[in-house]
Amino acid sequence: MSKELLCAIMLIIFFGVMVYVGFYSRKHAKDVNGFVLGGRGVGPWLTAFAFGTSYFSAVIFVGYAGQFGWNFGLASTWAGLGNAFIGSLLAWNVLGRRTRVMTQHLDAKTMPDFFGKRFESVPLKVAASVIVFIFLIPYTASLYNGLSSLFGLVFDIPYWIVIVVMAVLTGVYVIFGGYMATAINDFIQGIIMLFGICAVIGAVLMDNGGLLNATRTLASVTGDAGWQGAYTAFLGPDPLALLFVVILTSLGTWGLPQMVGKFYAIKSEKDIHKGTVISTIFAIIVAGGCYFLGGFGRLYADRVVINEMTGKPLFDTIIPTMLSTLPSIVIAVVIVLVLSASMSTLSSLVLTSSSTFTLDVIRPASKKKIPDEQLVSTMRLFIVFFIIVSAVIAIFKDAHPEVTFIAQMMGVSWGALAGAFLAPFLYGLYWKGISKASVAVCFAWGCAVAVLQLVITLTGTDVSGWGTVLSYIFKSSINSGVVAMVGGLIIVPIVSAFTGKQDKKVLENIFSCYNETITITKKTSLQE
């Protein structure tokens, strides 16, 4: 059987299942609570897989795995392990229970809604909604990156067709089934990702004579590092740069609305404990596997496509180059794997964007109460809008690679969202002393750092004269994104110390939800 036919059959089955799940889940998407949060009754397996598949998209598998594997060698695996233990295990333990309990107590359905109700501030709610709107769209468009080179291994079709098909089919199941359809499909897509990444790693290693021989060959590479064995070293050729990558890609998830939103919907506290274990194991295999695979990219240095302007490889082509010599069945699995990763993240992002804009901007702006049915219809319209916009941006970017603004905007989106939201959300769950002013300052801080990074990159500004610290910070969007997040964690308590606090009675009511939950849990345990 030819590669084309095998891939076509697998894709038809895959797409058919996705669409069927969307129609099957319609009964769960009749009101706002059901459409956005699945009725807050989603179990641990679905939630854990939804968290993991929203976390790891084609950007990770194709882009980051290729780029960081090339730069750091096998040490890039630390990024995957950081994603597992900081981005998953620690995130579930620190944020999971408190997010679920407080958002239920406040009846908050989105992150901007949480900020508005937790701090009794409509301006904060609107500001957060605007930030989500501005920075999630380019982030959404980036999910199509890498698909072109992968599909080019099998199909001779224009890239825009791939984008349109992926966008339309994702839109169908999200529009009909809402969060529940997304969660069920995420579970199916997650299973594909787990088996797919294991199959790909095994095939690539076998293609290079096994693990020991591949590692031995990689150890002989000198490359950009300037010393032999750099790409098999424990911390790689540049440990500090690797640390920044680990922090951004791991801690950053704590402030991303589409990630934290998974904790809103989980069914019970018992499910959080199960979900923590499942999510962590998933991340170890998928993220750890992706970066481990990318670490062998230097073995294909004579075949990867080189950027004539920079002299460096086109990072999105490294993983496809590694796969090009593999058996047809493995390539077919990879294509379905990457589509699974991209569609799961895309569905999560457009659902987050549409629900945020509808519930946190349109509903408050309306003078009359909008019925649930109308709100759900509005969200469905915005899902269509966001998917169309993201697809158009991706197609335009592919047709006009000289327009660097789009690519750079995608690069700073993660840092802007995490820099603006991580500290206020984390402190808001745990600390009564956080002030509204500190939240506003952190919003401004995160966005300002991201925009400055964007301007520097687009204008080609030479930052070498800015001093050792500043020049290193704005060397890349990764470094500035980390500074935005860590800076927010420092700024919020400092500003809170000098600005007015919320009313004590209001705070007691907000934080009473934790005491009530503990009491209920103890009673349930005694009864059991």
NORHUDA-V386680 format. One record per residue. N is the residue number from 1. PHI is phi in whole degrees, -180 to 180 (NA if undefined). NEAR is the number of other ideal C-beta (glycine too) atoms within 8 Angstrom. D_LAST is the distance of its C-alpha to the last C-alpha in Angstrom with 1 decimal. Layout:
n;phi;near;d_last
N;PHI;NEAR;D_LAST
N;PHI;NEAR;D_LAST
This chain:
n;phi;near;d_last
1;NA;4;56.9
2;-71;6;57.9
3;-60;10;55.7
4;-61;8;56.3
5;-68;8;55.3
6;-62;12;52.2
7;-64;14;51.0
8;-63;8;51.9
9;-63;8;49.8
10;-64;12;46.8
11;-69;11;47.1
12;-63;8;47.6
13;-63;8;44.4
14;-60;12;42.5
15;-66;10;43.8
16;-62;8;43.2
17;-65;10;39.5
18;-60;15;39.2
19;-67;11;41.0
20;-59;8;39.0
21;-61;14;35.7
22;-59;16;37.3
23;-69;9;38.2
24;-62;9;34.9
25;-87;15;33.0
26;-57;10;35.2
27;-65;5;32.6
28;-90;14;30.4
29;-120;14;33.4
30;-88;9;34.5
31;-128;8;33.7
32;-62;11;33.8
33;-60;9;30.0
34;-73;14;29.9
35;-69;13;33.1
36;-89;13;32.5
37;-125;12;28.7
38;64;12;27.6
39;72;9;25.7
40;53;11;23.5
41;-129;7;21.3
42;-87;15;22.6
43;-74;9;20.5
44;-67;13;20.7
45;-67;10;23.4
46;-65;12;25.7
47;-66;17;25.3
48;-63;14;26.0
49;-70;17;29.0
50;-63;16;30.2
51;-63;14;30.2
52;-68;15;32.1
53;-72;16;34.6
54;-71;13;35.4
55;-73;15;36.1
56;-110;14;38.3
57;-114;12;41.2
58;-63;16;44.7
59;-61;12;45.7
60;-71;13;43.7
61;-67;16;44.7
62;-94;16;48.3
63;-77;13;49.3
64;-67;13;47.4
65;-61;16;47.1
66;-69;16;50.8
67;-67;11;51.8
68;-75;14;49.7
69;-63;17;50.1
70;-67;12;53.9
71;-76;12;53.9
72;-116;17;51.6
73;69;15;51.5
74;-65;13;48.5
75;-65;15;47.4
76;-63;19;46.3
77;-59;11;43.2
78;-60;11;42.0
79;-64;17;41.7
80;-64;17;39.3
81;-68;11;37.2
82;-63;13;37.3
83;-59;17;36.1
84;-74;14;33.1
85;-92;11;32.2
86;-99;12;33.4
87;-74;17;33.4
88;-116;17;30.1
89;-56;12;27.9
90;-69;9;28.9
91;-62;13;29.1
92;-65;15;25.5
93;-71;8;24.3
94;-83;9;26.6
95;-101;13;26.8
96;-52;14;23.8
97;-64;8;21.1
98;-65;11;23.7
99;-64;12;25.7
100;-59;13;23.0
101;-68;11;21.8
102;-71;15;25.4
103;-68;13;27.0
104;-68;10;24.5
105;-63;9;25.2
106;-87;11;28.9
107;56;7;28.8
108;-96;12;30.9
109;-108;12;31.5
110;-138;14;34.0
111;-66;13;34.9
112;-60;15;38.0
113;-62;14;35.9
114;-62;14;33.6
115;-61;16;36.7
116;-63;15;38.1
117;-84;11;35.1
118;-67;11;34.0
119;-109;12;37.5
120;49;8;38.7
121;-144;10;41.6
122;-67;7;43.0
123;-58;7;45.6
124;-65;15;43.0
125;-63;15;41.2
126;-67;12;44.6
127;-61;10;45.7
128;-63;16;42.5
129;-64;13;43.1
130;-65;8;46.7
131;-63;15;45.8
132;-60;16;43.3
133;-60;12;46.0
134;-70;7;48.7
135;-96;13;47.0
136;-79;16;44.6
137;-63;13;47.5
138;-65;12;49.4
139;-62;13;46.2
140;-62;14;45.5
141;-64;15;49.1
142;-70;11;48.7
143;-67;14;46.2
144;-82;14;49.2
145;-59;12;50.8
146;90;15;51.4
147;-67;16;51.1
148;-60;9;54.8
149;-68;11;55.6
150;-70;15;52.8
151;-66;12;53.9
152;-65;9;57.5
153;-69;11;56.8
154;-122;10;56.5
155;-107;7;57.7
156;-99;3;61.0
157;-130;7;59.8
158;-61;5;60.1
159;-61;11;57.2
160;-65;8;56.9
161;-67;8;56.0
162;-61;13;53.0
163;-62;13;51.9
164;-63;9;52.3
165;-62;9;50.4
166;-62;14;47.5
167;-65;13;47.5
168;-64;9;47.9
169;-68;12;45.2
170;-64;14;42.7
171;-60;12;43.6
172;-60;11;43.2
173;-75;17;39.5
174;-73;15;38.6
175;-63;10;40.6
176;-78;12;39.1
177;-105;18;35.5
178;60;16;34.9
179;-63;16;31.9
180;-64;14;30.0
181;-63;17;33.2
182;-63;16;33.6
183;-66;15;30.1
184;-65;13;30.5
185;-66;16;34.0
186;-61;17;33.0
187;-63;12;30.7
188;-63;12;33.6
189;-65;14;36.0
190;-65;15;33.8
191;-61;9;33.7
192;-61;13;37.5
193;-64;14;37.8
194;-62;11;35.9
195;-69;9;38.0
196;-64;13;41.1
197;-67;15;41.2
198;-64;10;40.7
199;-65;10;43.5
200;-67;16;45.8
201;-60;11;45.4
202;-60;8;46.2
203;-67;11;49.2
204;-65;14;50.7
205;-65;11;50.4
206;-64;8;52.0
207;-68;7;54.7
208;-111;11;55.5
209;85;6;55.6
210;97;8;52.0
211;-61;6;50.0
212;-64;6;52.3
213;-68;9;55.5
214;-64;14;54.2
215;-67;10;53.1
216;-63;8;56.4
217;-65;11;58.4
218;-64;15;56.4
219;-66;10;57.1
220;-85;7;60.8
221;-80;12;60.7
222;-94;7;62.2
223;57;8;61.9
224;-71;5;61.6
225;-68;9;60.1
226;89;6;63.4
227;-142;7;62.1
228;-69;7;61.3
229;90;8;57.7
230;-62;14;56.3
231;-88;17;54.2
232;-119;9;52.4
233;-67;10;52.0
234;-57;4;48.6
235;-114;7;48.8
236;74;15;51.6
237;-76;13;54.9
238;-143;9;53.6
239;-59;8;50.4
240;-66;6;50.5
241;-63;10;50.8
242;-63;16;47.9
243;-60;8;45.8
244;-63;11;46.6
245;-63;13;45.6
246;-61;12;42.2
247;-65;13;41.5
248;-64;15;42.6
249;-78;12;40.8
250;-105;13;37.5
251;-71;11;37.1
252;-60;17;38.8
253;-63;13;35.9
254;-66;15;34.0
255;-113;15;36.6
256;-91;12;37.0
257;-60;14;35.8
258;-72;12;35.2
259;-86;12;32.9
260;-62;14;30.9
261;-59;13;30.5
262;-65;11;28.1
263;-73;14;25.4
264;-64;14;26.0
265;-96;13;24.8
266;-68;16;21.7
267;-70;9;18.7
268;-151;6;15.8
269;-66;9;15.4
270;-60;6;13.5
271;-69;12;16.7
272;-65;15;18.9
273;-63;9;18.0
274;-65;11;18.7
275;-61;16;21.7
276;-61;14;23.1
277;-66;8;23.4
278;-62;12;24.8
279;-62;15;27.2
280;-67;13;28.5
281;-62;8;29.3
282;-58;14;31.0
283;-68;18;33.1
284;-60;11;34.1
285;-72;11;35.5
286;-76;15;37.0
287;-70;17;38.3
288;-59;14;39.0
289;-65;13;40.7
290;-61;15;42.8
291;-71;17;44.2
292;-62;12;44.7
293;-61;15;46.7
294;-61;17;48.7
295;-62;15;49.6
296;-94;15;52.0
297;-58;14;53.9
298;-65;12;56.9
299;-69;11;57.7
300;-113;11;58.8
301;-59;10;61.0
302;-80;4;64.0
303;-118;6;62.5
304;-71;12;60.5
305;-79;7;62.2
306;-101;8;63.7
307;-76;9;64.1
308;-65;5;67.8
309;-77;4;67.5
310;-100;5;65.1
311;79;6;65.7
312;-102;6;62.0
313;-70;12;60.2
314;-77;9;58.6
315;-60;10;55.0
316;-68;12;53.7
317;-98;12;56.0
318;-68;18;54.8
319;-63;16;51.7
320;-58;14;53.6
321;-64;11;56.5
322;-64;12;54.2
323;-89;14;53.0
324;-61;8;56.4
325;-97;4;57.3
326;-82;11;54.1
327;-61;6;53.8
328;-57;10;53.5
329;-64;7;49.9
330;-69;12;48.7
331;-63;14;50.5
332;-62;13;49.1
333;-63;14;45.5
334;-63;13;46.3
335;-63;15;47.6
336;-67;13;44.5
337;-60;14;42.4
338;-67;14;44.3
339;-62;13;44.2
340;-60;16;40.4
341;-62;16;40.1
342;-72;14;42.6
343;-68;14;41.3
344;-66;17;37.7
345;-70;16;38.8
346;-60;16;41.4
347;-63;14;38.9
348;-65;15;36.6
349;-69;15;39.6
350;-71;16;41.2
351;-67;15;38.0
352;-64;14;37.6
353;-63;15;41.3
354;-69;14;41.5
355;-68;13;38.4
356;-63;17;39.5
357;-67;13;43.0
358;-72;13;42.1
359;-80;14;39.3
360;-107;15;40.8
361;-121;12;44.5
362;-71;10;45.4
363;-62;10;43.0
364;-64;9;43.8
365;-76;5;47.5
366;-80;8;47.4
367;-77;2;48.4
368;-105;4;46.7
369;-72;4;43.1
370;-94;9;42.7
371;-61;6;40.6
372;-56;7;37.7
373;-60;8;39.7
374;-71;8;42.6
375;-64;13;40.6
376;-63;14;39.2
377;-63;8;42.8
378;-64;11;44.0
379;-62;14;41.5
380;-64;10;42.6
381;-65;8;46.2
382;-72;12;45.5
383;-60;14;43.7
384;-59;10;47.0
385;-60;9;49.0
386;-66;15;47.1
387;-67;14;47.3
388;-62;9;51.0
389;-61;11;51.7
390;-64;16;49.9
391;-66;13;51.7
392;-63;8;55.1
393;-61;12;54.7
394;-64;13;53.9
395;-66;11;56.9
396;-63;10;59.2
397;-63;12;58.1
398;-68;10;58.9
399;-78;5;62.2
400;-130;7;63.2
401;-63;5;62.0
402;-72;4;64.6
403;-83;8;62.5
404;-81;8;60.4
405;-57;7;58.8
406;-64;12;56.1
407;-61;8;55.1
408;-70;12;55.0
409;-62;10;53.0
410;-63;12;50.4
411;-66;9;50.4
412;-93;16;49.7
413;-59;14;47.1
414;-59;12;44.1
415;-64;20;45.4
416;-65;17;46.2
417;-65;18;42.7
418;-68;19;40.9
419;-65;19;43.4
420;-79;17;43.1
421;-104;16;39.3
422;-57;15;37.5
423;-63;13;38.2
424;-61;16;37.7
425;-70;15;34.4
426;-63;13;33.0
427;-65;12;34.2
428;-64;13;33.2
429;-78;9;29.5
430;-113;6;29.7
431;-122;7;32.7
432;-79;7;33.9
433;-85;8;37.4
434;-70;13;38.4
435;-105;12;41.2
436;-62;12;42.3
437;-61;10;45.6
438;-67;16;44.0
439;-65;16;42.2
440;-62;11;45.6
441;-64;11;47.4
442;-67;16;44.9
443;-56;15;45.3
444;-65;8;49.1
445;-60;14;48.9
446;-60;19;47.0
447;-70;12;49.2
448;-65;8;52.4
449;-62;16;51.8
450;-65;18;51.2
451;-67;10;54.2
452;-62;10;56.4
453;-61;14;55.4
454;-63;11;56.3
455;-63;9;59.7
456;-60;10;60.5
457;-69;11;59.7
458;-68;9;61.6
459;-87;6;64.6
460;68;5;64.8
461;-63;6;65.0
462;-84;5;65.8
463;-96;10;63.2
464;-63;5;64.7
465;-87;6;66.7
466;-86;7;63.6
467;102;6;62.9
468;-59;5;60.7
469;-70;6;57.4
470;-63;9;57.9
471;-65;12;59.6
472;-74;8;56.7
473;-61;9;54.1
474;-96;13;56.0
475;-67;7;57.0
476;-155;6;54.3
477;-68;12;51.6
478;-67;11;49.0
479;-63;12;50.3
480;-68;16;50.6
481;-64;19;47.1
482;-64;12;45.6
483;-63;10;47.7
484;-62;17;46.6
485;-68;19;42.9
486;-65;9;43.3
487;-61;11;45.8
488;-62;16;43.4
489;-65;11;40.9
490;-88;8;43.8
491;-65;13;45.4
492;-58;16;42.5
493;-67;13;41.8
494;-67;9;45.6
495;-65;13;46.3
496;-62;14;43.4
497;-67;7;44.8
498;-115;5;48.0
499;-127;10;46.9
500;-66;5;45.3
501;-98;8;41.5
502;-75;10;39.5
503;-61;5;38.9
504;-62;6;36.4
505;-66;6;34.7
506;-63;9;34.4
507;-64;11;32.8
508;-61;8;30.4
509;-66;7;29.2
510;-64;11;29.0
511;-84;9;27.0
512;-66;9;24.7
513;-60;11;22.6
514;-70;10;21.2
515;-65;8;20.2
516;-62;8;18.6
517;-67;11;16.5
518;-62;8;15.4
519;-62;8;14.4
520;-63;8;12.4
521;-63;9;10.6
522;-64;8;9.9
523;-62;8;8.7
524;-63;8;6.2
525;-65;7;5.1
526;-65;6;5.4
527;-65;5;3.8
528;-70;4;0.0
